[in-house]
């Protein structure tokens, strides 16, 4: 399984979870100050198990200022899912192990370095 020890995987999970918690706090703050009263109440009561609902709420509101954070949250969520299914550390495009250095810096990285830069080039070329 990508050569990651159970200890290392547990450590990654911890890092992802605490990063996720911090991001949530930031996102909730931002949402509070940028959208109306209706959402404020909902966000105030949002708990961890309701995160998914809040993610779709954010998708619906499509607040561009939340873009990067929302993407990071989604990436973290996906990384946690890959931890569960045992595919963590493998590139989603080429299925090769992602460079350990890269995972060190960006534990939620879904792609290896080559595929990531490929995608970046592609994104630039298509103007997205
Ligand atoms: Zn790859």
py3Dmol code that shows the C-alpha trace and the ligand (Angstrom):
import py3Dmol

protein = """\
ATOM      1  CA  UNK A   1       0.000   0.000   0.000  1.00  0.00           C
ATOM      2  CA  UNK A   2       2.209   2.768  -1.328  1.00  0.00           C
ATOM      3  CA  UNK A   3       4.867   1.780   1.163  1.00  0.00           C
ATOM      4  CA  UNK A   4       3.389   3.816   3.973  1.00  0.00           C
ATOM      5  CA  UNK A   5       3.565   2.303   7.454  1.00  0.00           C
ATOM      6  CA  UNK A   6       0.465   2.233   9.681  1.00  0.00           C
ATOM      7  CA  UNK A   7       2.194   4.752  11.956  1.00  0.00           C
ATOM      8  CA  UNK A   8       2.803   7.073   9.059  1.00  0.00           C
ATOM      9  CA  UNK A   9      -0.797   6.720   7.901  1.00  0.00           C
ATOM     10  CA  UNK A  10      -2.103   7.516  11.383  1.00  0.00           C
ATOM     11  CA  UNK A  11       0.118  10.584  11.456  1.00  0.00           C
ATOM     12  CA  UNK A  12      -1.179  11.699   8.062  1.00  0.00           C
ATOM     13  CA  UNK A  13      -4.732  11.235   9.234  1.00  0.00           C
ATOM     14  CA  UNK A  14      -4.066  13.384  12.296  1.00  0.00           C
ATOM     15  CA  UNK A  15      -2.565  16.121  10.170  1.00  0.00           C
ATOM     16  CA  UNK A  16      -5.454  16.042   7.725  1.00  0.00           C
ATOM     17  CA  UNK A  17      -8.046  16.138  10.481  1.00  0.00           C
ATOM     18  CA  UNK A  18      -6.508  19.077  12.309  1.00  0.00           C
ATOM     19  CA  UNK A  19      -5.994  20.966   9.052  1.00  0.00           C
ATOM     20  CA  UNK A  20      -9.620  20.285   8.230  1.00  0.00           C
ATOM     21  CA  UNK A  21     -10.769  21.605  11.611  1.00  0.00           C
ATOM     22  CA  UNK A  22      -8.788  24.806  11.168  1.00  0.00           C
ATOM     23  CA  UNK A  23     -10.058  25.319   7.658  1.00  0.00           C
ATOM     24  CA  UNK A  24     -13.612  24.863   8.836  1.00  0.00           C
ATOM     25  CA  UNK A  25     -13.207  27.548  11.423  1.00  0.00           C
ATOM     26  CA  UNK A  26     -11.810  29.940   8.829  1.00  0.00           C
ATOM     27  CA  UNK A  27     -14.493  29.082   6.305  1.00  0.00           C
ATOM     28  CA  UNK A  28     -17.286  29.474   8.830  1.00  0.00           C
ATOM     29  CA  UNK A  29     -15.930  32.869   9.851  1.00  0.00           C
ATOM     30  CA  UNK A  30     -15.769  33.941   6.252  1.00  0.00           C
ATOM     31  CA  UNK A  31     -19.246  32.689   5.502  1.00  0.00           C
ATOM     32  CA  UNK A  32     -20.625  34.417   8.553  1.00  0.00           C
ATOM     33  CA  UNK A  33     -19.288  37.768   7.490  1.00  0.00           C
ATOM     34  CA  UNK A  34     -20.212  37.402   3.838  1.00  0.00           C
ATOM     35  CA  UNK A  35     -23.682  35.851   3.727  1.00  0.00           C
ATOM     36  CA  UNK A  36     -27.035  36.545   5.227  1.00  0.00           C
ATOM     37  CA  UNK A  37     -28.654  35.701   8.517  1.00  0.00           C
ATOM     38  CA  UNK A  38     -30.298  32.532   7.254  1.00  0.00           C
ATOM     39  CA  UNK A  39     -26.988  30.773   6.786  1.00  0.00           C
ATOM     40  CA  UNK A  40     -25.501  32.174   9.957  1.00  0.00           C
ATOM     41  CA  UNK A  41     -27.852  30.175  12.096  1.00  0.00           C
ATOM     42  CA  UNK A  42     -27.275  27.047  10.078  1.00  0.00           C
ATOM     43  CA  UNK A  43     -23.513  27.414  10.288  1.00  0.00           C
ATOM     44  CA  UNK A  44     -23.589  28.086  13.986  1.00  0.00           C
ATOM     45  CA  UNK A  45     -25.205  24.716  14.533  1.00  0.00           C
ATOM     46  CA  UNK A  46     -23.231  22.810  11.911  1.00  0.00           C
ATOM     47  CA  UNK A  47     -21.358  19.947  13.487  1.00  0.00           C
ATOM     48  CA  UNK A  48     -18.652  17.720  12.098  1.00  0.00           C
ATOM     49  CA  UNK A  49     -21.021  15.059  10.867  1.00  0.00           C
ATOM     50  CA  UNK A  50     -22.896  17.703   8.929  1.00  0.00           C
ATOM     51  CA  UNK A  51     -19.806  18.925   7.167  1.00  0.00           C
ATOM     52  CA  UNK A  52     -20.881  17.373   3.922  1.00  0.00           C
ATOM     53  CA  UNK A  53     -24.100  19.396   3.955  1.00  0.00           C
ATOM     54  CA  UNK A  54     -22.131  22.549   4.552  1.00  0.00           C
ATOM     55  CA  UNK A  55     -19.820  21.685   1.677  1.00  0.00           C
ATOM     56  CA  UNK A  56     -22.766  21.509  -0.680  1.00  0.00           C
ATOM     57  CA  UNK A  57     -24.124  24.700   0.814  1.00  0.00           C
ATOM     58  CA  UNK A  58     -20.845  26.367  -0.048  1.00  0.00           C
ATOM     59  CA  UNK A  59     -20.982  24.896  -3.529  1.00  0.00           C
ATOM     60  CA  UNK A  60     -24.436  26.350  -4.028  1.00  0.00           C
ATOM     61  CA  UNK A  61     -23.506  29.772  -2.799  1.00  0.00           C
ATOM     62  CA  UNK A  62     -20.472  29.570  -5.108  1.00  0.00           C
ATOM     63  CA  UNK A  63     -18.626  32.253  -3.223  1.00  0.00           C
ATOM     64  CA  UNK A  64     -15.503  32.875  -5.179  1.00  0.00           C
ATOM     65  CA  UNK A  65     -13.679  34.140  -2.122  1.00  0.00           C
ATOM     66  CA  UNK A  66     -14.009  30.700  -0.595  1.00  0.00           C
ATOM     67  CA  UNK A  67     -12.725  28.993  -3.717  1.00  0.00           C
ATOM     68  CA  UNK A  68      -9.237  27.994  -2.621  1.00  0.00           C
ATOM     69  CA  UNK A  69     -10.313  26.989   0.870  1.00  0.00           C
ATOM     70  CA  UNK A  70     -13.259  25.038  -0.400  1.00  0.00           C
ATOM     71  CA  UNK A  71     -11.034  23.209  -2.842  1.00  0.00           C
ATOM     72  CA  UNK A  72      -8.580  22.424  -0.096  1.00  0.00           C
ATOM     73  CA  UNK A  73     -11.350  21.135   2.137  1.00  0.00           C
ATOM     74  CA  UNK A  74     -12.635  18.923  -0.623  1.00  0.00           C
ATOM     75  CA  UNK A  75      -9.117  17.657  -1.292  1.00  0.00           C
ATOM     76  CA  UNK A  76      -8.686  16.854   2.410  1.00  0.00           C
ATOM     77  CA  UNK A  77     -12.038  15.101   2.483  1.00  0.00           C
ATOM     78  CA  UNK A  78     -11.013  12.988  -0.487  1.00  0.00           C
ATOM     79  CA  UNK A  79      -7.628  12.216   1.041  1.00  0.00           C
ATOM     80  CA  UNK A  80      -9.362  11.000   4.205  1.00  0.00           C
ATOM     81  CA  UNK A  81     -11.561   8.778   2.083  1.00  0.00           C
ATOM     82  CA  UNK A  82      -8.491   7.369   0.345  1.00  0.00           C
ATOM     83  CA  UNK A  83      -7.007   6.635   3.777  1.00  0.00           C
ATOM     84  CA  UNK A  84     -10.133   4.627   4.547  1.00  0.00           C
ATOM     85  CA  UNK A  85     -10.055   2.692   1.304  1.00  0.00           C
ATOM     86  CA  UNK A  86      -6.302   2.101   1.402  1.00  0.00           C
ATOM     87  CA  UNK A  87      -5.494   3.978  -1.796  1.00  0.00           C
ATOM     88  CA  UNK A  88      -3.877   6.905  -0.012  1.00  0.00           C
ATOM     89  CA  UNK A  89      -0.506   7.939  -1.431  1.00  0.00           C
ATOM     90  CA  UNK A  90      -1.286   6.694  -4.918  1.00  0.00           C
ATOM     91  CA  UNK A  91      -1.713   9.123  -7.799  1.00  0.00           C
ATOM     92  CA  UNK A  92      -5.318   9.266  -8.975  1.00  0.00           C
ATOM     93  CA  UNK A  93      -4.236   9.597 -12.584  1.00  0.00           C
ATOM     94  CA  UNK A  94      -1.369   7.149 -13.082  1.00  0.00           C
ATOM     95  CA  UNK A  95      -1.776   5.022  -9.898  1.00  0.00           C
ATOM     96  CA  UNK A  96       1.928   5.389  -9.117  1.00  0.00           C
ATOM     97  CA  UNK A  97       3.031   6.195  -5.557  1.00  0.00           C
ATOM     98  CA  UNK A  98       3.148   9.932  -4.917  1.00  0.00           C
ATOM     99  CA  UNK A  99       6.595  11.227  -3.915  1.00  0.00           C
ATOM    100  CA  UNK A 100       6.906  11.075  -0.077  1.00  0.00           C
ATOM    101  CA  UNK A 101       8.371  14.615  -0.066  1.00  0.00           C
ATOM    102  CA  UNK A 102       5.302  15.859  -1.861  1.00  0.00           C
ATOM    103  CA  UNK A 103       2.970  14.184   0.644  1.00  0.00           C
ATOM    104  CA  UNK A 104       5.041  15.671   3.425  1.00  0.00           C
ATOM    105  CA  UNK A 105       4.336  19.189   2.165  1.00  0.00           C
ATOM    106  CA  UNK A 106       0.823  18.521   0.898  1.00  0.00           C
ATOM    107  CA  UNK A 107      -0.716  15.496   2.642  1.00  0.00           C
ATOM    108  CA  UNK A 108      -3.948  15.878   0.679  1.00  0.00           C
ATOM    109  CA  UNK A 109      -2.231  15.767  -2.723  1.00  0.00           C
ATOM    110  CA  UNK A 110      -4.263  13.504  -5.033  1.00  0.00           C
ATOM    111  CA  UNK A 111      -1.732  13.467  -7.878  1.00  0.00           C
ATOM    112  CA  UNK A 112       1.966  12.771  -8.263  1.00  0.00           C
ATOM    113  CA  UNK A 113       4.182  15.667  -9.265  1.00  0.00           C
ATOM    114  CA  UNK A 114       4.184  14.805 -12.955  1.00  0.00           C
ATOM    115  CA  UNK A 115       0.436  14.437 -13.232  1.00  0.00           C
ATOM    116  CA  UNK A 116      -0.154  17.576 -11.188  1.00  0.00           C
ATOM    117  CA  UNK A 117       2.012  19.695 -13.479  1.00  0.00           C
ATOM    118  CA  UNK A 118       0.376  18.069 -16.505  1.00  0.00           C
ATOM    119  CA  UNK A 119      -3.012  19.100 -15.167  1.00  0.00           C
ATOM    120  CA  UNK A 120      -1.802  22.609 -14.460  1.00  0.00           C
ATOM    121  CA  UNK A 121      -0.585  22.955 -18.027  1.00  0.00           C
ATOM    122  CA  UNK A 122      -3.873  21.634 -19.302  1.00  0.00           C
ATOM    123  CA  UNK A 123      -5.854  24.005 -17.081  1.00  0.00           C
ATOM    124  CA  UNK A 124      -3.848  26.936 -18.382  1.00  0.00           C
ATOM    125  CA  UNK A 125      -4.279  25.826 -21.985  1.00  0.00           C
ATOM    126  CA  UNK A 126      -8.057  25.561 -21.612  1.00  0.00           C
ATOM    127  CA  UNK A 127      -8.160  28.859 -19.761  1.00  0.00           C
ATOM    128  CA  UNK A 128      -9.712  27.520 -16.595  1.00  0.00           C
TER     129      UNK A 128
END
"""
ligand_1 = """\
1
ZN
Zn 0.539 10.490 -11.568
"""
view = py3Dmol.view(width=600, height=400)
view.addModel(protein, "pdb")
view.setStyle({"model": 0}, {"cartoon": {"style": "trace"}})
view.addModel(ligand_1, "xyz")
view.setStyle({"model": 1}, {"stick": {}})
view.zoomTo()
view.show()
